[in-house]
Amino acid sequence: MRAAHLASLAARSLYQARVGAPLPRGPAASMMRALFPHAIPGSTWIPSRPPLTNGRVRGTLGVRCMATAAGTARTKHVYVCKECKEQTAQWSGQCTACGAWGTMDKVAVLSPAAESGGGGGGGARAAARFVQGQASGRMAAPASSAQARRGQWVEDSDAPQRLSDVSQRGFGNRWRLQLPGSVGSELGRVLGGGVVPGSVLLVGGEPGVGKSTLLLQVAALLAKVGQGGDDGRPVLYVSGEESTEQIGSRAERMGMGPEGNNIFLYSATRLDSILAEIARLNARAVIVDSIQTVYLDEIPSSAGSVTQVRECTTALLRVAKGMGVPMFLVGHVTKSGEIAGPRVLEHIVDVVLYMEGGRQSPVRLIRGVKNRYGATEEVGVFQMFDDGMQVVADPSSLFLTSREISLDVSSAVTVTMEGSRPMLMEVQALCTRASQGPGLPPTRVPSGVKRERMQLILAVLSKHTDMKPFMHDIHLNVTGGLIMAEPATDLAVALAIASSYYDRAIPRELALIGEVGLGGELRQVPQTERRLAEAAKLGFTRAVVPPGGSAGSGRQLAKMQVQECRTLAAAISAVLGGGLAK
């Protein structure tokens, strides 16, 4: 009877421990130690099933339980795709996001219990050590207490403030760092007027597109900028991929002058070391090339993993906001062109810039995808030279310089809006009889035009004209290595294909603007007047637009003949001659 009573007390103590009650002492505790000799003092007991049924002990000696030491960080594993960084709980041979095979790797991540006490995780703790190091003069060692884990992405303000009181401080452009020179002016336009102190900017692009070259130029421009009358604060350039000698060799090739005296190069990948140098130098701006090479000691995964990238970016964000230091981060891209790492990386930063351009062309486009301080989709146009990036003053004329050389090529000119800038682009088309055998599909090779958009335009041409494009191989090419992503370019693509199909040339002084609908109708596009003005400035005297597109045209378009067409068939007849469309 006494043994049964002690077993009942032991079972009840298991249930009490599960709900948080303290463990009993005395014979019941001795019974528990006898039943479970591997238990850890001060641990939490979790039975696999309720030990009591109708007041009776059910299988007390066979009750399974799990003891987890208090304060011990548990880990779990996820499977991360090496190509697109998609996370799944189970392994699979093919990634469900990007479709790649054999790319799922097992990665250990901290469980939520290890990061309890607030957002931020290891990155917040690293930033807390940075603050402690500023106060004591040296970086504090990593702490394992729960107090060090408490943190968030940004520091809380002292108290809520009225928006009107904050706005009365008059930020405007004086709040921004104005970058000097033509390169600085072009970058400032993409950023919305300049670099905002305390902002974090992420720069992505394919390997070899010129990210490191651009940011070295940005470092030189920031070194010339005086903030608050203090010209002595240096710019820190941190590289995790190159040595200081390699960066110095690039700077020498670019012909950097006295501004190099105020730029400090640092080759490192350990986050705590980087934060220590930021505090020691009291840097005006920081450039990290790249964020995928930086690691935090507290996280067991390797550099570039999902957790490392997130936590290191969080720490740099907190430091940037606390010190008012702008930070430029270089981000690697995946095979699909997206920035590698967790999607939250683009949510954490303030600005996301993408560098576009082929290796065979010197033209580089810097596109603002996200900007908390200005408009998105703004584009800066540069050319790559031995001494760095140079601004293209007139991008439209650059992309149209060789049109007179090939008069027999079927090409059409359109005007697209890249942010707030109108830009002329030329699309060329080549239609030939299908070379494939019977029953095989014809060849479709679009370069600079989305394949889905090309198929839609071909379907409309087949339905609403006498063309039979599905019996022909069709090649499309946008000159200059640019990409036509705006629907306003549909009319130019359709007329270029029709010109090659019917073997009739499009007048060289004609610009085509309009979106093609599924019913063969032409739809208006925004800012038609600005597009026409840009075409007129470069010598175009004729334009074809949808109905209502010429309304409100000012004196600057007085010398341009603007013709409105309601349907794609009417536009083909107006441009190539009658008798071609239904």
N, C-alpha and C positions, 0 to 999 in steps of 0.2 A: 504494500500500500504506500509506503514512504517513497519507494522508487517511482511509482506511478505519479505520485503527487509532485515530486521533483521534475519529472518529465513534463507534466502539465505546466508547471511554472516556467520551465525553459521554453516551451512552445509559446506561452503567453508573452514571454519577454521578447521573442522574435517578432511577434506582431507589434508589440509596443515600440520596438526599435524601428520598425518599418514606418510608423507614423511619427517618429521623432521623439518618443518618450525615452527617458534615460534607462539604461540597463540596470536591472536589480543586482543587489549584492547578496552574499551569503550562499546557502546551498544551491540556489537556482543558478547563480553565476558559475559555481563549480561544476554543476551539471552541464552547462553550456560549453565550458572549456573541455570537459571530457568528451562531449559529443562532437565538437568541432575544434580539434587541437591546433589547426592552422589559422585560427582567427587572429586578427590584429587588434590589439587594445585600442580603444577609441574609434573603432570602425563602425560603419553603418551596415546593419544586417538586412538583406532583402530576400525573404523566402520566395521560392518559386511558386508556391500555392498556399492558400490559407491553412494554417496548421490545425485549426479547430473545426469540428463539425458536430453541431448539436451538443456542445459542451464536452465532447470527448476528443482525445488526442488521436489524430489520424496519421499514422506513419511517422511518428516523431523522429525515430532514428534514421528514417530515410529522407527526411526533408532536406532538399538541396538549397543552398543559399550562396550568396556572393558577397564578399567583403571588399570594400574599396576604401583604401586609406584616405583619411580626410586631407584635403589639400593636394592630392596626387592628380596630376593632369592626365586625363585619359585621351587617347588618340583614336581616330577612326580613319578609314581608308576610302578614297574615291578614285575613280579612273578618269584620267584627263587625256584628251586628244592632243598629240604633239603638234598637229597642224592648226586647229582652230581653238584649242583650249576648252572645248566643251567638257563638262563634268557629268558623270553618271555614277550611280551607286553600284552598278554591276558591270562586269567586263563584257564586251562584245567585240566581235572581229571587225566590224565596220562601224565607223562613227556615224551616228544618226544625224549629225548637223552638217558635216561637210562631205560625207560619203567616202572618206579615205579608209583604206584597209590596213590593219595591223598597226594602228597608231595609238591605241589606248594603253597608257601606262598607269601603274598603281602608285598613288601618292598618299602619304600619311599627312593628315591635317589634324589640328587640335580640335577637340570636341567643344561644344558650347560651354560645358562646365569649366573648361580651362580658361575661357575668355569671359567669364561672368564678371559683372560689376560695371558694365558700360561698353560702348562701342570703341573701336580703335585697335584693340588687341596689342600685339607686340609693337606695332608702329607707334601707338600712343605711349607705351612704356619707354620706347627709345626717345621720343620727344620729351618725355618727362625727365629722363636723364640729361638731355641737352639743356633743359632749364636749370637743373641742379648744377650742371657743369658751368653754366654762365655765372651762377652765384658764387661757386667755390673756386672758380678759375681752372677747373679741370673736369673732364667728363666723369660722371658717376658710373659705377659698375652696374651691370644688369641686376635688377632686384627680382625676387621670386615671390614677394608678398602680394596679397590681394590688393593692398592699397596702391601698388604700382601699376596694377592692371586697370585701374579706373581711369578712363579718359574718353575723349571723343575726337572727332575730326578737327573741330575748331574750339577755341576756348570760349566759355560763356562770358557775356558782357556783364558789367556790374549790375545793371538794372535796365528794364525796358526804356527806350527813348522814343520821343515823338519823331515821326518821319519829318515833320516840318522843321524841327530843331536840327536834325542831322543834315537836311538839305540846305539850311542856311549857311553851312560851312563853305558852300560854293566850291565844289570839287572841279567840275569842268575839265578842261585839258591841262590845267596846271597840276592836277593830281597825277597825271601820267608822266612817264619819262619819254620825252620827245627824242627819237633817234635822229642823229644828224645825217646829212647827205641824201642822195637820191635813193640809195638802197634803204636807208632808214625811213624815208618818206613813204616808199612803196610798202614796206612792212608795216609801218604805222597805219596805213590805210586799211590793210587786211585786219589789223588788230583793233580797229575802231578809233584810232587817234594816237596810239602810243602804247607803251608797256605800263600796266597798272602795278604799283608796288604791292607786294604780298600775293601776287597772282602766280598760279602754277600753269605752265604752258607745255603741252605735249605735242611733239613734232614727230610725225610718222612718214614713212616712205620706203620704197624698195631699196635694197642694197645697191650702193653706187650712185644714187640719185643726187647726192650732194648735201645730206643732212649735216654732217660734221663740218663741211666747208662753210655752209651758211651760218651755223651757230658760232664758228670761230670769228666770222665777220660780225655777228651780233655782239660777241664779247668785246671786239674792238670798238664798236659803236657805243656800247654801254660804258666802256672805260673813259670815253670822252664826255659823258654826260655828268654834270654836277647836280647832286641832289641835296637841296637845303644848303647850298653854299659850301659843301664839304666835297672837295675833289680828291681826297686822299683815300677813299674807300675803294678797295680793289674789286675786281671781278674774278671769281673762282671758277675755273674750268676743270671739271672732274671727268676723267676718262677711265672706264673700266675695260676698254678694248684696245687701247693704244698706250704706248709709253710716252713719257714727256718728250723724249727725243723725236719721236715720230710726229707729234703735234707741232713741235718747234720747227721741224723740217717743212711742214705744210705752211706754217706762218711765214717762213722765209720765202717760200715760193710765191705766196700771195703778196709779198712786199709790205708787210706790216711795219709801221714806223714807230714813233715814240709811244704810241698808245699801248705797245706791248709791255712797257714798264709797269703798267697798272693791271696786268693780267697775270694771275697765278695759275700755273698748271699743276695738277695733282692726279697721279695715277693710283687709283684705289677702288676697291669694291666693297669694303666693309663699311656698313652704314654708320656705326658709332665713330669710326675714324673720320668719315666725311663730315658728320655733324660737329665733331671737335674742331676741325679746321674752319668751318663756317663761323663758329663762335670765336676762334682765336683771331681770324682775319677781320671779323666784323664786315663781311663781304657786302658789297652793294648789290650784286646779282650772282646767281649760281647757275651753272650749266652742268648737267649730268648726262653723260654719253656712255652707256645707255642705262635705262632703269632696269632692264632685264639682267644686267650684270651685277647689280647691287644686292647684297644679302644682309640679313639680320641674324646675329648669333643665336638668339633665343629660339629660332624656328629651325626644326631639324631638316626640312627639305632644302634642296639645292637652289642656287640662284636661278631666277627665271621662272620658278614654279608659281602657281596661282597665289598661294599664301604669301610667298616672299614679295612678289610684285605689289600685292595689295597693301601689305603692312609697311613696306619701305616707302611707298608713295604716300601713305597716311602720315608717316613721321615727317617727311619732307613738307607735306602740306601744312602741318601744325607749325613747323619752324618758319615757313614762309609767312604765314598769317601772323605769327607772334612777333617776328622781327621786321615785317614789312619788306621782305626781300623777294623780288621776282625770281622764279626758278624755271628754267627750261629743261625739259626731260625729253630725251630721244627714245622713241619706242620702235622696236622691231615690228615687222609686218609678217603676216602669214602668207601662204601661197595664194589665198583668195584676195589679198590686198588689205586685209583688216589688221589693226594693231594687235600684236600678240599679247596674251595675258587675259585676265578676267575682264568682262565687260564693265565691271564697276570701276576699272581704271579710268575710263573716259568720263564716268560720272563724278569721280573725285576731283579731277583737274578742272580749271576754269576755262581753258582755251584748248582746242584740238585743231592742229594744222596738219594738212597732208601735202607732201611734195609729190608732184606728178611730172612725168617726162620720161621719154624713152632714152636708152643709152646711145642710140644712133642719132639723136637730135640734141642740140645744145639748149633747147628751150626748156625751161622749168616753170611750172605753175605751182604757186603756193596757195592752197585753198583753205579757207576757214570753215571747218565743219561745225564747230561749237564755239561760241564766244559769249560769255556772260557780261561782257562790257562793250559789245558792239554787234553789228549785223553779221549774220552767218552767210556762207557762200560767197564772200568776197574773195577775189582772186588777184594775186600779184604775179606779174609776168617778168621772168628773168632769163638771162642767157648765161651759160656756164663758160668761163674762160679760165686761162691758167692762173690769173690773179684773183679768182673768185667769181661771185655772182655779180652781174651787171643788169641794170634795169632796162627793159624794153620800153621805150617811150611811146611807140605807136605799134601795138601788137597786130592790129588789123592789116596794116601795110606789110608787116613782116611775113604774115601767112599768105599773102597774095602776090608776092614779088615775082614768082615764076609763072604766072598765068599766061603771059604773052608768048612763052616759049612753045607751048603745046596747044595750039588753037584747035586741032582736030580731036582733042579728047573731050568726051562728054562730061562736062563739069557744071556745077551750079553753085552760086554764092548765096549764103544766108547770113542773117545777123542774129547772134545768140546773146543772151544776157548772162554774163559771168558776175554774179553779185549785182552791183550797181553799175557795172561797166559793160557797154555794148561792144561786141567783138565780131568781126566778120570772119567767116569760115568758108572754106571751099570743100565740096564733096565731089568726088569723081566716081563714075560708074562704067562698068564694062560688061556688056551682055554678049554671049556667044552661044551657038547651038550646043546643047548638052552633049558632052563627049562620052558620057556613060552609056552602057548598053541598054537595051529595052528592059523596062521593069526596075531600073535603078534610079534613085533620086538624083536630081541635078546638084551641082556644087554651089554652095553659098558661102562666100568668104567676106564677111563685113569687118572692116578695120576702122575703128572709131565710131561705129554705129552699133547699138545693141541688136543682137540677132532677133530678139522677139519683136522689136520695133520694125526691123526690116521685113520680117515675115508678115506683119500686119499690113504694111504698105503694099507689098506684093499681092496680098489677098484683095485689097481694095482695087488695085490696078486691074487685076484679072476679072473682078466682078463688074466694074463700072466703066471699063474701056475695052477696046478691041484687042488689047495686049494679051498674050498668053505667056506670061513670064515663067511659068512652071515648066516650060519646055526648054529653058535656057539656063546656062551657068551664069551666075551674076556675082561680080566682085565689086565691093564698095571700098573706098579709101578716103579718109579725111586727111587733108594735107597738113603737114606740120606735126603729126603725131597726136593731134587733139582728139577729144571725145565729144560727140554730139549727144547730149543727154536731155535736151530740152525739146518738148513737142513742137515748138515753133520751127524746128528744122525739118519737119515732115515733108513740106511742100518741095523743098530743095532736093531731098533724097528721091522723092517720086519723080520729079522732072529730070534729074540726072539719069535715072534708070530709063525713063521714056525716051530721052535723047539718044542714048546708046541703042535702045531697041529699034527705034525708027530711023536711026542714023541721020538725025537732024540736029544741028548745033544750036545751043542756047546762046542768045546774044550776050556778048561779053560785058555790056554795060547794065545788065539786068540783075536785080536782087530779088530773091524769093523768100517770103515770110508767111508762115501760116501752119496751123495744125490740121491734119487730115483725120476726119471722123470715119467711123465704120460704114456710114451710109454714103461715102464719097464726097461729103460736104467739107467745106473749109471753115475752120473756126478761128475766131479772133484770139490773139495772144496779147498779154500785157505789154505796155510801154512800146507800142508800135511806132509812135512818133519819134521816140529816141532812137530806135533802130533805123528808121528811115533817115534821120539826120546824120547818123554815123556813116551810112552808105553814101549819102550825098557828099559828105566831106571827103570821101575817097574817090569821087568822080563818077559814081553810078548815077545814070540819068533816068532809069526806068525801074519800076518795082511792081510786083504782083502781090496783093495782100487779100485777106478775106473781106467780106462786106463790113463797112464801118471802120476799117483800119486806117483810112486816110482822113477820117474826121478830125478836125482840130489841127491840121497841118499848118504850120506857120510860114513866115516868109522864107525861112531857110530851105523850105522844100518847094519854093515857087518854080525852080528850074527842073524839078524832077517830075516825070510823068508816072503817076501812081494809078494802076488799074486794079479794080476790085473784081474778084471772081467768086461765085458762090459755090462751085463744085470743082473737084479735081479735073474732071473732063473738060470743063470750060477753061481752066488754067492751061491744060495741055494744048488746046486749040489756039489759045491766045499767044502762047510762047512758041510753039513748034509749027503752027499752021493748021488750017481747018482740015476736016476729013479724017482725023486720026482717032478721035474718041467717039463713043456712042452718043 
